[in-house]
Amino acid sequence: MNIKPILTILMISAVTVQAQQGPRGSQAPNRTEARQTTEIKPVSTDRATVSNERTIKVESTVETSHSVTIDGKVVPYKAITGTLPVWDEDGKPIAGLFYTYYERSNVSNREKRPLVISFNGGPGSASVWMHIAYTGPVVLNIDDEGYPVQPYGYKENPYSILDVADIVYIDPVNTGYSRAVSKEIPGSKFFGVRADIKYLAEWINTFVTRNNRWASPKFLIGESYGTTRVSGLALELQNNQWMYLNGVVLVSPTELGIDRSGPVEAALRLPYYAATAWYHKALPADLQGKDLTAMLPEVENFTINELIPAIAQGGMLSPDKRKSIIAKMSRYSGLAEKVISDYNMDVPTNFFWKELLRDKGFTVGRLDSRYRGVDKMAAGDGPDYNSELTSWLHSFTPAINMYIRNELKYKTDLKYNMFGSVSPWDNSGDRTGENLRQAMAQNPYLHLLVQSGYYDGACDYFNAKYNLWQIDAAGKLKDRMSWEGYRSGHMMYLRKEDLKTANEHIRSFIMKALPKPGESAKF
């Protein structure tokens, strides 16, 4: 499931410009006022080239003004785009992190205004995905199911959560425009489960302090590996930055360091296989005739009550029982009984993506199995490529490069890394599920929302449910935990219907997690 120099000159340049037009698809031209402040290395002193150099700006700021219509109401906001330093133990900057901060501008009391801190995953992935396709004020120009269309671009997001919360999107080192100040800085400072959490917590402290948001209710949202990140950050911020949260949102969560090896790991895939087979009409007629969410509970019950014990018995399972279990797995997965038997009931996901539609000449997508791919040969044990990710990069990459430069007025010749090198990544010490549990146990204000797509094969929905069961094994936190499922994949928000619903779930979660006036944090 796992599913990636030193500053010596300060130059301040104040400019005022007006954008010729707003985001594509907006109701009216969007007048944009920009102010830019940059702090740079002394390699370039030519003012004309300052904004277009390829060296990292450890500190830089561009501010623009905009508005977006959400639920029929105009929401004015300012966007602050730039970089802030990552400090080492001696107070020296070792990296500059790129961020985009949206702040609603007609708010009189910022102390009561929630702040959402947003990360994507990889590790090694920029925050672009949720930024311009989910919670932010603009969304991609794509069709209603999430497929690319031309011309590439973006438009207003009428479902953004900016009406109820300010949002900051953060790119970790080597993603987006974020970079270490030099190649001499060891990657171990950034590239690992614990290192990632530690330096990002320090950076968040700097951001919150600089923007005077200590009084605000705070929420973390992470997608994919970002769920590992924010689960660890919940406790790191609380214990070492003394920053307490109101909520954590996990979008398509990873395993969070929770063990599920052996029979459990093998069995938990089946409900995802069933959902995918249902979507591609590969199930028997009686199952196919049911709605997805009416069919899945039968598969889930079989998985927990029959399949896990059967796989655990291995060679001790009687021939008749083995035959019965394999027949049910075939019924629920769309795979032939012989295939399941040959794999000893432990069918790898990579093989499933190749096998399910092999006779029709297609593969299915890893991150979203609604997407179909075409391989060179029908033979093989896995797809040639990720059909869904190829599709997404098709529409995301032009849009983010256009949007940052044209709308947010941040100009640089650095490449915007959709994915950056974070190798080698140190996965040791991942106890992030337990970190999140401990943070919730210590902080009665802290709530948890989990969002999953039924067709996500990398971070599947049933494993996300398993996370919740194991995080709260004693059942003491369940009144502050919730799970939502959507009829799409890893990035469920690319489907228009789920974009609307999933944002509304976050909006409701934020409002529910805010304490009532005078409500104390106590059990």
Buried (B, 14 or more C-beta within 10 A) or exposed (E): BBBBBEBEEEEEEEEEEEBEEBBBBBEEEBBBBBBBBBBBBEEBEEEEEBBEBEBBBBBBBBBBBBBBBBEEEEBEBBBBBBBBBBBBEEEEBBBBBBBBBBBBEEEEEBEEBBBBBBBBBBBBBBBBBBBBBBBBBBBBBBEEBBBBEEEBBBBBBBBBBBBBBBBBBBBBBBBBBBBBBEEEBEBEBBBBBBBBBBBBBBBBBBBBEEBEBEEBBBBBBBBBBBBBBBBBBBBBBBBEBEBBBBBBBBBBBBBBBBEBEEBBBBBBBBBBBBBBBBBBEBBEEEBEEEEBEEBBEBBBEBBBEBBBBBBBBEEEBEEEBBEBBBEBBBBBBBBEBEBBBEBEBEBBBBBBBBBBBEEEEBBBBBBBBBBBBEBEEEEBEBBEEBBBBEBBBBBBBBBBBBBBBBBBBBBBEBEBBBBBEBEEBBEEEBBBBBBBBBBBBBBBBBBBBBBBBBBBBBBBBBBBBBBBEBBBEEEEBEEBBBBBBBBBBBBBBBBBEBBEBBBEBBBEBBEEBBEEEEEEEEE
